[in-house]
């Protein structure tokens, strides 16, 4: 009976329950006995410790999910309707996927074909790309180039540059960007001028501020429906999340 009570006490502490145990007012002898009982019980029943850890992790996951929803609601317009981010896939799609990315991020490059395949095979996904350069000067140069091209030449130019940068495995240099412009038939001088504009700088600064508010620190990071997915995910995982979102939408 004593051991069962100890189990409930231990799990209660892990779950955050308030048990009426006043260890401070125990005698030294009673406190030592109590601690010895707990130690002996855990050594004999280690599965209780694992159960308590699982309870604690579940509670933390629920708290994190609740915090994500609060952050999402407070920043919904900035996430889904900022007026400047590239929108690909099906603009009228029933599921929106937002990706924060860096063109120098290896995991972003790994995620790129999965995202493209999701768009190609689903047909009802709205993709929003958030330029989030965090890996140094080359990252910032690449994002400035892509944003400037969108502002100067439109969405098709951006899409071509975005795809080229995601597939590129070498350094991002001025010479490389000039070659991309030539290959896509773009006016590189106009893009270069726009790269140094306040409009481009404002997009990057606004995205970084949004990422900070959303506690996004790395790339790739996704928002799929109302779900935060921080880090790389395979195509099958993306499809499973999309299916879950649609089932919840009814």
N, C-alpha and C positions, 0 to 999 in steps of 0.2 A: 504493500500500500504506500509506504514511504517512497519507494522508487517511482511509482506512478505519479505521485505529487511532484517529485523532483523533475520528472519529464515535462509535466504541464508548466511548471515554473520556468524551466529553461526555454521552452518553445514560446511561452508568453513574453519573456524578455526579448526574444528575437523578433516577435511580431509587434513589439511596442506596447504590449498590454501592461497595465499598472497592477502589480501584485503588492499586496500589503506586507512587504518584507522590510523590516527596519534593521539592517545589519549594524548600523551605528550603535543601536541600543542593546545589541546582544552582548552577552559576556564573552570574554576572550575564549573561554572553553566552548561555548555554544557556537561561536563563529567558526572555530577550528573544526568542530564536528560537522557543521553544515557544509563547509568547503570540502571536507574530506568525502562526505556523502556524494556531492556533485561530481567530484573527480572520479570516484569509484564507479559511479553510475555511467559516466561518459566513456570510461575505459571499457566497461562491460557492454555498453550499448552505443557504439560509435555512429550507428545509423541515425540516432536522434540528432546528433550534430549536423549531419547532412540534411536532415529534414528541416532543421532550424535555418540553415543556410539557404535552402530552397525557398522557405517562407520569406526570408529577408530579401532575397533577390527578386522574388515576385512582387513584393511590396515596392521595391525601388523601381522596377520596370513600370508599374502602374503610376507611380509618382512622375517618372520621366515622361510617360505618354501624356499625362495630364498637363505637364508643363509645355510639351510640344504643341498641344492644342491651343493653349493660351497664347503662345508666341505666334502661332499660325493665325489666329483670329485677330491679334493686334497688328499684324503686318500683311493681311490678306491682299490688299490692293498693291502694295509694293512687290509682293511675290508674283501675283498672277496677272496684274494689269498695270505695269509700270509705264507703258507707252513707248519704251525705247528698246526693249530686249527683242531679239529675234524669236519669231514664232514659226515653228516648222511642224511637219506632220500634217494632221488635219486640224485647221484652226477652229473647227466646230466640234472637235472630238469630245466624247463623253468622259474621258479621263485625261487629266493634265499631268504631265511629267515636267518638273523643273529641274534643270541640272546646273549646279555650280561647278565650273571647270577651269582648268589651267592647261594651256597648250603644251607645257613642258612636263606635265604630270604623266608618268608611265601608266598609272592605273586608269587615268582618263582615256588614254589611248587604247587600253585594253577594253574599256567599256564602250568605246565608240562603235565598233561593229555590232555589239549587242543592241545598243540603242537604235542603230540604223535598221537592224533586222526587226526589232519590235515595231518600228514605224511602218516598215514595208509589209509586214505580214498581218498586222492588226488593222490598220486603216482607220482607226477611230481614236488615235492618240494625238493629243495636242502637246507639242514639245516647246518649252521655253528655255532658252539658253542664257545663263547668267555668267558673264565674263568675270572671273575671280582670280586674277593673277597673283600668286603668292610665292612663287619659286624664283624670284630674282628678276634681273633686268630683261632677260630674253623673254620671260613670261609676259612682262608688262609691255614690251615692244610688240609681241604677237597680238595681245589683246587690243592695244591701241590701233594696230593695223586693221584688224577685223572690224572693230567698231567704226573706225574712220571710213572704211570701205562701205559699210552699211549706210552711213550718213551721207556719203557722197554719191554712191551708185546703187543703193537699194538692197533688198533682201536677197536677190539672186547672186549678186556679187559677194555678199556676206557668206551665203551658203557655200559657194565655191571656195572661198578663202578658208572658212571654218573646216571644211573637209580636207583641204590640202594641209592645213596646219596639224590636224589630228593624225594624219597619215605620215607626216614628216618625222623622221627619226634623227636628223642631224641638228646642228646649231641653227638658231634663228638669227640671221644677220640681215643687214640692209641689202646685200646682194641677193640673198635668197628671196626676200620679199619682193624685190624688183622682178625677179624671174617669175614669181607667182602672178604678179600683175600682168606681165607680158603674156603668159600662158592663158590667162582669163580674158585678155583683151581690155584691161582696165587702164585708166589714165593714172599712172603711178604718181606723177607730180601732184595731182590734186589730192590723192590719198595721203601723200607725205605731208602736205600742208595741213590737212585736217587732223592728222595724228597728234599734232602739237596744240590743238585747240582746247579751249575750256570745255566745250561740249563733250569731247572724248574723255577728258580728265574727270568730268562730273559723273559720267556713267560708271567709271571704275570706282570712284570714291563712294558713290551711292550704293553700289553692289557690296563693297567691303563693309560699309556701315550696316547694311541689311544682314549680311552674314554674321556680323558681330551680335546683332540683336537676336538672331536665330541660333546662336551658339554653334555656328558652323566654322570649323577651324581648318578643315582639310578638303582635298578634292580627290575624286569626285564626291559630291554630296547631292542627293536627290530629294525632292519632295514629290511624292506620288500620291495624288489625291490629298488626303490629310495625313499622310504618313511620311515621317522623316526617315530617310535611308542614308546614313552617313558612311560612305565608303563604297568600294567596288562591289557590284553584284552581277551575277551571271544572268544570261538571258532567261533561263528557266525561272529564276527567282523574280525577275521583273514581271514575267507573265503571271506568276502566281499572285503577286501583289496586285496587279491590274485586275485579275479575276476576283480577288477578294473585295476590291473597291467596288466593282460592278455588282457583286452579290449584295453588298451593304446598301448600294443605291437602289436596289430592287429592280 
